[in-house]
Amino acid sequence: MRWPNGDYRAALRAICGADEDKDLGFARPRRRKPPTTVADVDRKQFIRTAVG
């Protein structure tokens, strides 16, 4: 389930008599870590080193 918007959560809190989102069982979604990147490789140097 996706994180409901503020108006939706406020309505649910009012209907259920909850003080906070966590009382309804909602928790802030975790942010995904950005993908790791590989540093640029000097291809010519890599081939020279690999070939020997």
GUROTI-494788 format. One record per atom (N, C-alpha, C): residue in one letter; x, y, z; atom name; chain; residue number from 1. Coordinates in steps of 0.001 Angstrom, whole numbers, always signed. Layout:
<atom residu="A" east="X" north="Y" up="Z" atome="CA" chaine="A" num="NUM"/>
...
This chain:
<atom residu="M" east="+846" north="-1187" up="+0" atome="N" chaine="A" num="1"/>
<atom residu="M" east="+0" north="+0" up="+0" atome="CA" chaine="A" num="1"/>
<atom residu="M" east="+882" north="+1237" up="+0" atome="C" chaine="A" num="1"/>
<atom residu="R" east="+485" north="+2212" up="-751" atome="N" chaine="A" num="2"/>
<atom residu="R" east="+1246" north="+3456" up="-820" atome="CA" chaine="A" num="2"/>
<atom residu="R" east="+911" north="+4349" up="+364" atome="C" chaine="A" num="2"/>
<atom residu="W" east="+1773" north="+5301" up="+637" atome="N" chaine="A" num="3"/>
<atom residu="W" east="+1587" north="+6279" up="+1712" atome="CA" chaine="A" num="3"/>
<atom residu="W" east="+448" north="+7199" up="+1309" atome="C" chaine="A" num="3"/>
<atom residu="P" east="-658" north="+7241" up="+2077" atome="N" chaine="A" num="4"/>
<atom residu="P" east="-1794" north="+8108" up="+1733" atome="CA" chaine="A" num="4"/>
<atom residu="P" east="-1418" north="+9592" up="+1873" atome="C" chaine="A" num="4"/>
<atom residu="N" east="-2071" north="+10439" up="+1075" atome="N" chaine="A" num="5"/>
<atom residu="N" east="-1760" north="+11869" up="+1154" atome="CA" chaine="A" num="5"/>
<atom residu="N" east="-2286" north="+12457" up="+2467" atome="C" chaine="A" num="5"/>
<atom residu="G" east="-1891" north="+13670" up="+2757" atome="N" chaine="A" num="6"/>
<atom residu="G" east="-2212" north="+14321" up="+4027" atome="CA" chaine="A" num="6"/>
<atom residu="G" east="-3697" north="+14437" up="+4307" atome="C" chaine="A" num="6"/>
<atom residu="D" east="-4493" north="+14795" up="+3289" atome="N" chaine="A" num="7"/>
<atom residu="D" east="-5943" north="+14928" up="+3485" atome="CA" chaine="A" num="7"/>
<atom residu="D" east="-6573" north="+13581" up="+3828" atome="C" chaine="A" num="7"/>
<atom residu="Y" east="-6136" north="+12547" up="+3152" atome="N" chaine="A" num="8"/>
<atom residu="Y" east="-6663" north="+11201" up="+3387" atome="CA" chaine="A" num="8"/>
<atom residu="Y" east="-6333" north="+10742" up="+4806" atome="C" chaine="A" num="8"/>
<atom residu="R" east="-5087" north="+10963" up="+5222" atome="N" chaine="A" num="9"/>
<atom residu="R" east="-4686" north="+10573" up="+6585" atome="CA" chaine="A" num="9"/>
<atom residu="R" east="-5448" north="+11383" up="+7631" atome="C" chaine="A" num="9"/>
<atom residu="A" east="-5639" north="+12675" up="+7376" atome="N" chaine="A" num="10"/>
<atom residu="A" east="-6389" north="+13522" up="+8315" atome="CA" chaine="A" num="10"/>
<atom residu="A" east="-7823" north="+13027" up="+8455" atome="C" chaine="A" num="10"/>
<atom residu="A" east="-8439" north="+12650" up="+7346" atome="N" chaine="A" num="11"/>
<atom residu="A" east="-9808" north="+12128" up="+7389" atome="CA" chaine="A" num="11"/>
<atom residu="A" east="-9865" north="+10830" up="+8183" atome="C" chaine="A" num="11"/>
<atom residu="L" east="-8928" north="+9952" up="+7945" atome="N" chaine="A" num="12"/>
<atom residu="L" east="-8894" north="+8692" up="+8697" atome="CA" chaine="A" num="12"/>
<atom residu="L" east="-8684" north="+8934" up="+10189" atome="C" chaine="A" num="12"/>
<atom residu="R" east="-7804" north="+9889" up="+10526" atome="N" chaine="A" num="13"/>
<atom residu="R" east="-7582" north="+10210" up="+11943" atome="CA" chaine="A" num="13"/>
<atom residu="R" east="-8869" north="+10724" up="+12581" atome="C" chaine="A" num="13"/>
<atom residu="A" east="-9610" north="+11582" up="+11852" atome="N" chaine="A" num="14"/>
<atom residu="A" east="-10851" north="+12147" up="+12380" atome="CA" chaine="A" num="14"/>
<atom residu="A" east="-11911" north="+11056" up="+12573" atome="C" chaine="A" num="14"/>
<atom residu="I" east="-12053" north="+10191" up="+11594" atome="N" chaine="A" num="15"/>
<atom residu="I" east="-13054" north="+9125" up="+11674" atome="CA" chaine="A" num="15"/>
<atom residu="I" east="-12726" north="+8135" up="+12787" atome="C" chaine="A" num="15"/>
<atom residu="C" east="-11446" north="+7793" up="+12908" atome="N" chaine="A" num="16"/>
<atom residu="C" east="-11025" north="+6773" up="+13885" atome="CA" chaine="A" num="16"/>
<atom residu="C" east="-10690" north="+7349" up="+15259" atome="C" chaine="A" num="16"/>
<atom residu="G" east="-10648" north="+8669" up="+15365" atome="N" chaine="A" num="17"/>
<atom residu="G" east="-10319" north="+9300" up="+16641" atome="CA" chaine="A" num="17"/>
<atom residu="G" east="-8858" north="+9137" up="+17019" atome="C" chaine="A" num="17"/>
<atom residu="A" east="-7999" north="+9039" up="+16034" atome="N" chaine="A" num="18"/>
<atom residu="A" east="-6562" north="+8876" up="+16280" atome="CA" chaine="A" num="18"/>
<atom residu="A" east="-5893" north="+10240" up="+16342" atome="C" chaine="A" num="18"/>
<atom residu="D" east="-4873" north="+10338" up="+17187" atome="N" chaine="A" num="19"/>
<atom residu="D" east="-4140" north="+11605" up="+17305" atome="CA" chaine="A" num="19"/>
<atom residu="D" east="-3044" north="+11737" up="+16254" atome="C" chaine="A" num="19"/>
<atom residu="E" east="-2424" north="+10629" up="+15904" atome="N" chaine="A" num="20"/>
<atom residu="E" east="-1288" north="+10652" up="+14982" atome="CA" chaine="A" num="20"/>
<atom residu="E" east="-1413" north="+9538" up="+13962" atome="C" chaine="A" num="20"/>
<atom residu="D" east="-662" north="+9688" up="+12854" atome="N" chaine="A" num="21"/>
<atom residu="D" east="-657" north="+8669" up="+11802" atome="CA" chaine="A" num="21"/>
<atom residu="D" east="-219" north="+7318" up="+12343" atome="C" chaine="A" num="21"/>
<atom residu="K" east="+745" north="+7325" up="+13247" atome="N" chaine="A" num="22"/>
<atom residu="K" east="+1250" north="+6049" up="+13768" atome="CA" chaine="A" num="22"/>
<atom residu="K" east="+176" north="+5299" up="+14547" atome="C" chaine="A" num="22"/>
<atom residu="D" east="-822" north="+6034" up="+15089" atome="N" chaine="A" num="23"/>
<atom residu="D" east="-1927" north="+5380" up="+15786" atome="CA" chaine="A" num="23"/>
<atom residu="D" east="-2807" north="+4591" up="+14824" atome="C" chaine="A" num="23"/>
<atom residu="L" east="-2749" north="+4950" up="+13558" atome="N" chaine="A" num="24"/>
<atom residu="L" east="-3503" north="+4236" up="+12522" atome="CA" chaine="A" num="24"/>
<atom residu="L" east="-2685" north="+3096" up="+11920" atome="C" chaine="A" num="24"/>
<atom residu="G" east="-1417" north="+3014" up="+12309" atome="N" chaine="A" num="25"/>
<atom residu="G" east="-554" north="+1972" up="+11769" atome="CA" chaine="A" num="25"/>
<atom residu="G" east="+265" north="+2427" up="+10581" atome="C" chaine="A" num="25"/>
<atom residu="F" east="+195" north="+3725" up="+10260" atome="N" chaine="A" num="26"/>
<atom residu="F" east="+986" north="+4238" up="+9144" atome="CA" chaine="A" num="26"/>
<atom residu="F" east="+2382" north="+4592" up="+9632" atome="C" chaine="A" num="26"/>
<atom residu="A" east="+3353" north="+4232" up="+8850" atome="N" chaine="A" num="27"/>
<atom residu="A" east="+4740" north="+4599" up="+9124" atome="CA" chaine="A" num="27"/>
<atom residu="A" east="+5292" north="+5238" up="+7866" atome="C" chaine="A" num="27"/>
<atom residu="R" east="+6139" north="+6213" up="+8048" atome="N" chaine="A" num="28"/>
<atom residu="R" east="+6740" north="+6910" up="+6908" atome="CA" chaine="A" num="28"/>
<atom residu="R" east="+7469" north="+5906" up="+6025" atome="C" chaine="A" num="28"/>
<atom residu="P" east="+7249" north="+5947" up="+4714" atome="N" chaine="A" num="29"/>
<atom residu="P" east="+7951" north="+5011" up="+3837" atome="CA" chaine="A" num="29"/>
<atom residu="P" east="+9451" north="+5281" up="+3849" atome="C" chaine="A" num="29"/>
<atom residu="R" east="+10203" north="+4231" up="+3753" atome="N" chaine="A" num="30"/>
<atom residu="R" east="+11663" north="+4382" up="+3709" atome="CA" chaine="A" num="30"/>
<atom residu="R" east="+12077" north="+4831" up="+2321" atome="C" chaine="A" num="30"/>
<atom residu="R" east="+13055" north="+5677" up="+2316" atome="N" chaine="A" num="31"/>
<atom residu="R" east="+13590" north="+6106" up="+1021" atome="CA" chaine="A" num="31"/>
<atom residu="R" east="+14608" north="+5086" up="+555" atome="C" chaine="A" num="31"/>
<atom residu="R" east="+14566" north="+4832" up="-713" atome="N" chaine="A" num="32"/>
<atom residu="R" east="+15527" north="+3884" up="-1280" atome="CA" chaine="A" num="32"/>
<atom residu="R" east="+16869" north="+4554" up="-1434" atome="C" chaine="A" num="32"/>
<atom residu="K" east="+17910" north="+3781" up="-1207" atome="N" chaine="A" num="33"/>
<atom residu="K" east="+19249" north="+4316" up="-1405" atome="CA" chaine="A" num="33"/>
<atom residu="K" east="+19484" north="+4492" up="-2903" atome="C" chaine="A" num="33"/>
<atom residu="P" east="+20175" north="+5549" up="-3278" atome="N" chaine="A" num="34"/>
<atom residu="P" east="+20465" north="+5717" up="-4707" atome="CA" chaine="A" num="34"/>
<atom residu="P" east="+21368" north="+4574" up="-5172" atome="C" chaine="A" num="34"/>
<atom residu="P" east="+21231" north="+4192" up="-6429" atome="N" chaine="A" num="35"/>
<atom residu="P" east="+22065" north="+3088" up="-6912" atome="CA" chaine="A" num="35"/>
<atom residu="P" east="+23544" north="+3456" up="-6852" atome="C" chaine="A" num="35"/>
<atom residu="T" east="+24348" north="+2475" up="-6528" atome="N" chaine="A" num="36"/>
<atom residu="T" east="+25785" north="+2732" up="-6491" atome="CA" chaine="A" num="36"/>
<atom residu="T" east="+26302" north="+2810" up="-7918" atome="C" chaine="A" num="36"/>
<atom residu="T" east="+27290" north="+3637" up="-8114" atome="N" chaine="A" num="37"/>
<atom residu="T" east="+27844" north="+3800" up="-9454" atome="CA" chaine="A" num="37"/>
<atom residu="T" east="+29288" north="+3340" up="-9461" atome="C" chaine="A" num="37"/>
<atom residu="V" east="+29708" north="+2901" up="-10586" atome="N" chaine="A" num="38"/>
<atom residu="V" east="+31078" north="+2463" up="-10763" atome="CA" chaine="A" num="38"/>
<atom residu="V" east="+31861" north="+3636" up="-11344" atome="C" chaine="A" num="38"/>
<atom residu="A" east="+33028" north="+3877" up="-10797" atome="N" chaine="A" num="39"/>
<atom residu="A" east="+33861" north="+4979" up="-11293" atome="CA" chaine="A" num="39"/>
<atom residu="A" east="+34229" north="+4725" up="-12756" atome="C" chaine="A" num="39"/>
<atom residu="D" east="+34388" north="+5799" up="-13500" atome="N" chaine="A" num="40"/>
<atom residu="D" east="+34782" north="+5673" up="-14901" atome="CA" chaine="A" num="40"/>
<atom residu="D" east="+36114" north="+4936" up="-15006" atome="C" chaine="A" num="40"/>
<atom residu="V" east="+36217" north="+4112" up="-16037" atome="N" chaine="A" num="41"/>
<atom residu="V" east="+37429" north="+3325" up="-16248" atome="CA" chaine="A" num="41"/>
<atom residu="V" east="+38131" north="+3845" up="-17499" atome="C" chaine="A" num="41"/>
<atom residu="D" east="+39450" north="+4026" up="-17399" atome="N" chaine="A" num="42"/>
<atom residu="D" east="+40249" north="+4367" up="-18573" atome="CA" chaine="A" num="42"/>
<atom residu="D" east="+40424" north="+3059" up="-19340" atome="C" chaine="A" num="42"/>
<atom residu="R" east="+39634" north="+2867" up="-20380" atome="N" chaine="A" num="43"/>
<atom residu="R" east="+39586" north="+1583" up="-21074" atome="CA" chaine="A" num="43"/>
<atom residu="R" east="+40930" north="+1190" up="-21677" atome="C" chaine="A" num="43"/>
<atom residu="K" east="+41619" north="+2143" up="-22253" atome="N" chaine="A" num="44"/>
<atom residu="K" east="+42921" north="+1813" up="-22858" atome="CA" chaine="A" num="44"/>
<atom residu="K" east="+43887" north="+1315" up="-21790" atome="C" chaine="A" num="44"/>
<atom residu="Q" east="+43935" north="+1985" up="-20660" atome="N" chaine="A" num="45"/>
<atom residu="Q" east="+44816" north="+1565" up="-19578" atome="CA" chaine="A" num="45"/>
<atom residu="Q" east="+44388" north="+195" up="-19038" atome="C" chaine="A" num="45"/>
<atom residu="F" east="+43101" north="-28" up="-18935" atome="N" chaine="A" num="46"/>
<atom residu="F" east="+42593" north="-1314" up="-18457" atome="CA" chaine="A" num="46"/>
<atom residu="F" east="+43039" north="-2444" up="-19375" atome="C" chaine="A" num="46"/>
<atom residu="I" east="+42892" north="-2244" up="-20700" atome="N" chaine="A" num="47"/>
<atom residu="I" east="+43286" north="-3276" up="-21651" atome="CA" chaine="A" num="47"/>
<atom residu="I" east="+44782" north="-3513" up="-21606" atome="C" chaine="A" num="47"/>
<atom residu="R" east="+45571" north="-2437" up="-21523" atome="N" chaine="A" num="48"/>
<atom residu="R" east="+47026" north="-2604" up="-21437" atome="CA" chaine="A" num="48"/>
<atom residu="R" east="+47408" north="-3424" up="-20212" atome="C" chaine="A" num="48"/>
<atom residu="T" east="+46750" north="-3145" up="-19094" atome="N" chaine="A" num="49"/>
<atom residu="T" east="+47057" north="-3860" up="-17857" atome="CA" chaine="A" num="49"/>
<atom residu="T" east="+46598" north="-5304" up="-17949" atome="C" chaine="A" num="49"/>
<atom residu="A" east="+45429" north="-5534" up="-18523" atome="N" chaine="A" num="50"/>
<atom residu="A" east="+44879" north="-6887" up="-18620" atome="CA" chaine="A" num="50"/>
<atom residu="A" east="+45702" north="-7759" up="-19561" atome="C" chaine="A" num="50"/>
<atom residu="V" east="+46148" north="-7175" up="-20682" atome="N" chaine="A" num="51"/>
<atom residu="V" east="+46918" north="-7936" up="-21674" atome="CA" chaine="A" num="51"/>
<atom residu="V" east="+48347" north="-8142" up="-21190" atome="C" chaine="A" num="51"/>
<atom residu="G" east="+48848" north="-7163" up="-20481" atome="N" chaine="A" num="52"/>
<atom residu="G" east="+50182" north="-7286" up="-19899" atome="CA" chaine="A" num="52"/>
<atom residu="G" east="+51211" north="-6814" up="-20777" atome="C" chaine="A" num="52"/>
